[in-house]
């Protein structure tokens, strides 16, 4: 079989100045893509700005013979998002894939978390993905082609102490990405979600060296590359990825419990007495859509 290539395609990668974003950008360029390397150049907490992070990645790509341009705009405002997309259009004549990778951390226990801690994390992760995707969406619709990858996290899928803000934003990106998949069907716009585990500025102080060696960003990039390719026809899917492993993640539910009441209104005691049935996950059914979820109640 032939190699997966991106010749003639333009990919925008946000948060592309380091770790995962840098690795994605290098990978796309090595496969023939034009890359818009977007990074505000701020701290992991969303403070400050610098052009050096994006510039270094562009220099790496160009030194290796690839094609890239830097973008330093924040993804959190629509005007800036449109400027980033316009950079792709003006420089390369089009845009074909978007990787929403930009993010920050403001970890605190919920008792100590401020409104600003909550709002800033949601602004970068969730609003940033909204602004960037909104800015490319009409271009994708007009050309009947596009690929979007949103970045979730295990913290979003399962929760994590001290990350109520981050976890909520990351789970929000799952619902966002799955809805985009439904609305993009008519236009060959594929939207998928990755939950990577990788060495980065955000994880280097949290994980031991022996684990960090296993989760270099290069172990995540191949999945993201494939999801952005013309060959990939999956959409609306969630994947955990890292350390050479890829897991497809799907919501399932147990056989459940149905009230014996004629009007379907169970008493509190009926719920209590059937709690073991409600919690039983020995018979699992995958739920693939809102429609399938609804049918489970009315059948």
N, C-alpha and C positions, 0 to 999 in steps of 0.2 A: 504493500500500500504506500501511497505517496505521503510525504511529510505534511504536517499541518502548517500552513503558511498564512501570512497576512499581507502579502504583496498588494499594494494599491489600497489598503485599508488604513484608517486612522483611528487610533485608540487614545482616549483621554484617561489618565490615571491620576486620581486625587491622592493627596498625602504621599506623593511619589518621591520625596526627598530622602527617604531612609527605609531600611528594613524591608517590609513586604512591598511597599509601593515602588521602591527602587528596583527590587528584584523583578517585579512584574514588568516594569518599564524596560529593563535590559532584555528580558525574555521576549517581549513583543517585538522590540527592535531587531533582535537576532533572527526573528522569523519573518522579517521583511516589512513590519508595520511602521508607519509614521506615528510617533508618540508625542503627545502633549504631556509634559511632565509638570504637573501642578503641585505646588507646595508653598504654603504661606511662610514656612520656615520658623514657626513658633515653637514654644516649649511643649512638653507633653501635657501641660495644664492649660494650654491655649493662650499663653502670654508671649508677647513680642513677635517679631517678624524678621526674616532675613532671606535674601535672594540666593545665598550660597548653597543651600541644600539642593534646590532644583537645578541650579547651574552646574553643580558637580555631576549630577546624574546625566544631564544633557551632554556634558563633556565626555563622560565615560562612553555613552552611546556613540557619539560622533567619532571618538578615537577608535572604536571597534568597527567603524564603517557604517553605522546605522544613521537613521534620520530622526531628529527630535527637536522640539522647541520647548523652552521653559515658560511657565506661567506662575505668577506669584500671587494671584488674587485669592481672597478668601472664598470658600464655597458657600458661606452662610447667607449671602444676600443675592437676590435674583439678578440684579444688574451685574454683579461680579461673575456669576455663573454664566450669564450670556456672553460676557467678555471672554471667558475661557473657551467657550464653544466657538466664538467668532475667531479666536486665535487659530483653532483647528481649521476652520473654513478658509480663512485668509491665507494661511501658510500651506495647507495641503489640499484644499479644495473640497473637503468633505469630513464627515465624522461617522464612524461605523460601530464603535463600541465604547462603553463607559464603565470604568471600574471605580465605584464609590468606596474609597479606602480611607479617606481622611478621618481622623478621630483624635480625641484627647481623653485624659483621665482626670477625675477629681474625686478620688476615693476617700470616703469617710463613712463611718457608721451612720445609719439613718437618723439617729438621735442628734448627731452633730452636723448633719448635712444642711447647708444653707440653700435658699432659693437660687442664689447665683450658681452654686455647685450643680444644682439640678438643671437649671436653664442653659448653662454653657455647654454641658455635655450633650443635651438634647439638640441644642442649636447646631453643633458641629456634626454630630453623627446623623441625626434624623432630618433636621431642616436642611443640612448640607446635601444629603442624598436627594431630598425633594427638589431643591433648587437646581442641582446639576442635571437630574433626570428630566425635569420640566424643560430645561434649556435645550436638551437634545431631542426631546420627544417628537416635536413636529418635524424635525429633519428626518428622524427614523420613519415616521409615518409617510412622509412624502416620497421617500425612496423605497418604501416597503421592505425595510431591512434595518435591524439594529440588535445589539447585544448589550445587556446591562447585568453587571454583577454587583450585588450589594454585600457588604461585609457585616455579618452578625458575629456572635461569639458564644462560646459555651456558657459564659455568664448570662447571656440573654436567654439561652435555651433552658438553663437549669437554675439560674440565680447564683449569687455569690456574695458572701458577707462583705459589707463595706462598699458595695457597688450598686445600690438601688437605682441611681441615676443612669449608670452605664448599662445595667441589665435591662432596664425598661426601654432605653433607646435601641438597644441591640435586638430585643424581641420585636420592637416596632418595625424594624427593618425587614423582619421575616414577613409580617403581614403586608408591608409595603411592596416587597418584591414579588410576593405571590399574587397580589392584585394586579400589578403591572403585567404579569404573565398572562392573566386572563384578558386584559384590555389590549394586549399586543398581538393576540393570535391572528387577527385579520391582516396585520401588517408585517408578519414574519419578524416581530420583535420578541426575542427570547430574554427572559429575566430569571436569574437564579441567585441563590444566596449561599455564601460560604461562611463557615465558622472556623477560622484558622487558629491553630496553636503554633506560635512561631517566636523565635528570638526577635526582640525589638527593644526600643527604649522603654516600653511599657512593661516588659516581662523580665528584663535582665536582672532587676533587683528582687524579683519574686521567686525565681526558680533556681535550683542548684546547677552548677556548671555542667554536670554530667547529663542533665536533662536538656539544657540549652544546646548542647552539641547535637542532640537528636532532632531538634526542631528548627533548624536553620530555615530562613524564608524560602530558600530554593526548593524545599520539599512541598511547599504550598503552590508555587507558581504554575506548575504544569496543569493542575485542575483549572485554575483561573484562566489560563491560556485556552484550554479546550472549550470551556464554557463561552468564551468570547469568539470562538471560531465559527465560520460559516457551516462547517460540518455538524456542529452540535445542534441537535433538535430538541433537547430537553428544555423545559421551561417550568418555572414555579417550584423548583426543587431546592432542598436544603441539604448541604453537605458539610460535615466536619472533616477537616483536612490538616495534615501535618505529620512529620516524622515518617514520610513514605506511605502513609495510610490515608485512605479516603473512605468515609462512611456516609451512606445515604441515610438521612434522618427523616422519619415520617411519623406523624401523629397516629396513634392507635387508641382504641378504647376497648374496655372489657365488655362482657355480655350484659352487664348492668342489671338493673332491677326495675320492674314495672309495678306500680301500685295496683292493688286489687280494688281500690275505690272506683265506683261507677263514673264519677266525674273526673277521675285522675288526680284528685287532691289527696295526697297521702297525709296521714297524721304524723306528728313528730315521732310518736311511738313506733309507727310503721317504718319510718326511716331508720330509727334506732335498731329495731329488731331485724332489719334486713341489711345492716351495715356491712356485714361480711360479703354479701352478694355485690354490693356497690363497689367495694374495694377489690373484688376478685379480678385478677388480670390473667387468669389461666387460659381464657379463650379471647384472643385479641383479633380485632378487625381494623384494618387500615382505613382511615377516613381521608379521602382525597379531595373533597370539595365541600363547600357550604351546602350544596344540594344533598350530598350523601349524608352529611351531618343531620340535616333536617329530616330526611327519610327515616332515619333511625328512631325518630320520635313519633312518626305518624303511621308507621307500618303496623 
